[in-house]
Each structure stands twice: as C-alpha cells, then as structure tokens.
Amino acid sequence: MKTLYILRHGKAERDSESGEDFDRPLAERGWRDAEAVGREVRLRGFETDAVLSSPARRAAETVEAFARGYGPVQPRFERGIYNAPAEPLIDIVSATDDRAARLMIVGHNPGFQELALLLEDAPGDYADRLADGLPTAGFVAMELDVAHWNEVTERCGRVTAMIVPKELD
C-alpha cells in the first residue's frame, strides 16, 4: 500500500512582474490558505516521506506556506509537474523511489483534479466533490492499492480525505 497526497497550489495573483505564468506569486489568501491546510494536515496525522513540487513560483510558495503550518518539508522540484495533465503526472508518481511510502505532490489544476479522479476507484462522496473541482490549496489523501510506485495505474486507489480551505474557517 502506498499513500499519495495531492496538494493544489494556493490562490495566486493574476499577473507576475515578468508577465510569465510560471512566475505568478501566491496572493495573500494563498499564503493563509496553504498554511491553514498544512496545520490541518498535521493535526490529522498525515505524514509524508517525500515531496515533489512544480517549480512554478506559486507552487514553490505553496510548499513554503504549507510548511509554516505543517512543519519542515524538503521538496524536490520537478519541472514535469508544471501544468501537466494526469497521464504524465502518473508517470512522475510511478518513478518515485519505493523507500517513500507516502508521497506528496504539489502543483496545478486541471491536471491534479484529473489525476485524483483517474486514480479513484470508489465512486462516492469524494469522487463527487472532486468532479466539482479541486480548489486552490485543496488537499487530497489517497490510498493506492500497490506495493511499488511503478505499479500505479488508473483506478488503483481511493480517496481517504479531502481538505479544502473554506471548510477550515
């Protein structure tokens, strides 16, 4: 059994100083929400062995804000996560070292929402909520019915928790 945590970046500013999407920073609300989600993740006892993040500024800042609430994390930045659709994200997850039993990935929609729905094998409340969208700073915990990361395929898991900032107020 492997555990995958999916964290969408926090609310970002519309523009960046460079004019590039990649350089958009978190908005003030994004910092607050990601920190609050980090705190809730810690309170619920979710532990991670590895963190992969998009190197986009808003994702990197989400990791920083999340860590303010959660505690120290050591992300590895993976360019392939930036705005990736679900299938390449499965490839990235599948390449994870098996010494990590619990992996958190940080990045972007629509790929992250699509990834969770693609991996989900149990229709129900969480699948319905995900179909409605994964909000900024939204966190999804999934149990994957695999012994090794390279066995991750469609419909191999189930969502066990979903944390969204608006529910933490």
Phi, psi and omega per residue, in radians:
M1 nan 2.280 3.045
K2 -2.050 2.703 3.115
T3 -2.084 2.288 3.115
L4 -2.080 2.242 3.027
Y5 -1.913 2.285 -3.135
I6 -2.009 2.101 3.139
L7 -2.137 2.009 3.069
R8 -1.369 2.529 -3.141
H9 -1.040 2.743 3.119
G10 -1.266 3.007 3.125
K11 -0.979 2.236 -3.083
A12 -1.943 2.787 3.016
E13 -1.157 2.689 -3.140
R14 -1.200 -0.583 -3.040
D15 -2.237 2.887 3.028
S16 -2.171 2.858 3.106
E17 -1.073 -0.586 -3.119
S18 -1.425 -0.269 -3.056
G19 1.482 -0.038 -3.108
E20 -1.654 2.399 3.096
D21 -0.984 -0.729 -3.101
F22 -0.979 -0.504 -3.032
D23 -1.692 0.116 -3.129
R24 -1.156 2.219 3.136
P25 -1.483 2.909 3.006
L26 -1.185 2.528 2.959
A27 -1.358 2.901 3.118
E28 -0.966 -0.756 3.113
R29 -1.066 -0.640 3.117
G30 -1.074 -0.734 3.097
W31 -1.092 -0.825 -3.118
R32 -1.079 -0.833 -3.086
D33 -1.117 -0.788 -3.123
A34 -1.120 -0.667 3.085
E35 -1.138 -0.759 3.133
A36 -1.101 -0.711 3.104
V37 -1.143 -0.725 3.076
G38 -1.007 -0.745 3.122
R39 -1.105 -0.766 -3.135
E40 -1.165 -0.693 3.103
V41 -1.059 -0.746 3.102
R42 -1.122 -0.785 -3.138
L43 -1.050 -0.607 -3.133
R44 -1.441 -0.055 3.043
G45 1.390 0.333 3.084
F46 -1.339 2.101 3.127
E47 -1.964 2.588 -3.119
T48 -2.167 2.541 3.103
D49 -1.757 -0.390 -3.115
A50 -2.666 2.588 3.118
V51 -2.277 2.172 3.017
L52 -1.980 2.298 -3.101
S53 -2.315 2.568 2.906
S54 -1.045 2.520 3.093
P55 -1.458 -0.026 3.097
A56 -0.993 2.530 -3.030
R57 -0.958 -0.780 -3.090
R58 -1.134 -0.563 3.092
A59 -1.295 -0.774 3.121
A60 -1.071 -0.695 3.104
E61 -1.226 -0.541 3.060
T62 -1.099 -0.753 3.091
V63 -1.034 -0.772 3.141
E64 -1.088 -0.795 -3.138
A65 -1.181 -0.742 3.094
F66 -0.981 -0.779 -3.115
A67 -1.115 -0.509 3.079
R68 -1.052 -0.602 3.131
G69 -1.616 -0.563 -3.018
Y70 -1.574 -0.721 -2.994
G71 2.128 3.032 -3.031
P72 -1.027 2.399 2.993
V73 -2.330 2.627 -3.140
Q74 -2.008 1.555 -3.108
P75 -1.313 2.628 2.912
R76 -1.955 2.221 -3.075
F77 -1.536 2.234 -3.051
E78 -2.135 1.868 -3.087
R79 -0.953 -0.590 -3.094
G80 -1.125 -0.287 3.116
I81 -1.320 -0.477 -3.054
Y82 -1.002 1.977 3.088
N83 0.925 0.489 -3.119
A84 -1.348 2.533 2.965
P85 -1.328 3.087 -2.996
A86 -1.062 -0.759 -3.037
E87 -1.084 -0.838 3.069
P88 -1.110 -0.510 3.084
L89 -1.160 -0.661 3.057
I90 -1.061 -0.722 3.119
D91 -1.076 -0.701 3.130
I92 -1.149 -0.813 3.109
V93 -1.068 -0.743 -3.106
S94 -1.102 -0.406 -3.122
A95 -1.524 0.046 -3.111
T96 -1.187 2.470 3.087
D97 -1.123 2.288 -3.103
D98 -1.135 -0.229 3.061
R99 -1.122 -0.384 3.068
A100 -1.581 2.048 3.099
A101 -1.556 -0.410 -3.069
R102 -2.269 2.006 -3.077
L103 -2.011 2.348 2.992
M104 -1.956 2.320 3.022
I105 -2.032 2.504 -3.086
V106 -2.204 2.216 -3.110
G107 -3.075 -2.361 -2.774
H108 -2.234 2.681 2.933
N109 -1.618 2.746 0.125
P110 -1.428 -0.139 -3.063
G111 -1.010 -0.681 -3.081
F112 -1.227 -0.723 3.065
Q113 -1.086 -0.789 3.131
E114 -1.076 -0.694 3.127
L115 -1.060 -0.858 -3.126
A116 -1.062 -0.749 3.134
L117 -1.180 -0.617 3.140
L118 -1.210 -0.639 -3.138
L119 -1.401 -0.476 -3.067
E120 -1.106 2.247 3.141
D121 -1.973 -0.057 -3.054
A122 -2.136 1.775 3.103
P123 -1.074 2.603 -3.131
G124 2.770 -2.766 -3.030
D125 -0.984 -0.844 -3.092
Y126 -1.148 -0.720 3.117
A127 -1.098 -0.698 3.105
D128 -1.117 -0.750 3.121
R129 -1.120 -0.736 3.127
L130 -1.143 -0.629 3.116
A131 -1.087 -0.494 3.097
D132 -1.374 -0.206 3.100
G133 2.197 2.695 3.025
L134 -1.885 1.876 -3.058
P135 -1.205 2.865 3.086
T136 -0.995 2.449 -3.077
A137 1.117 0.266 3.065
G138 -1.278 2.471 -3.072
F139 -2.159 2.307 3.112
V140 -2.187 2.277 3.039
A141 -1.853 2.281 -3.136
M142 -2.271 2.414 2.951
E143 -1.691 2.212 -3.132
L144 -1.859 2.262 -3.099
D145 -1.459 1.126 3.125
V146 -2.432 2.639 3.068
A147 -1.585 -0.456 -3.087
H148 -2.318 2.515 -3.127
W149 -1.009 -0.587 -3.100
N150 -1.252 -0.004 3.070
E151 -1.684 -0.001 -3.109
V152 -1.134 2.187 3.117
T153 -2.483 3.043 3.073
E154 -0.958 2.499 3.047
R155 1.050 0.552 -3.118
C156 -1.736 0.080 -3.056
G157 -2.529 -3.086 3.069
R158 -2.549 2.508 3.103
V159 -1.309 2.266 3.127
T160 -1.897 -0.307 3.120
A161 -2.807 2.638 3.045
M162 -2.471 2.219 -3.131
I163 -2.117 2.167 3.090
V164 -2.185 2.494 -3.031
P165 -0.965 -0.700 -3.066
K166 -1.121 -0.352 3.109
E167 -1.494 -0.074 -3.102
L168 -1.699 -0.111 -3.119
D169 -1.192 nan nan
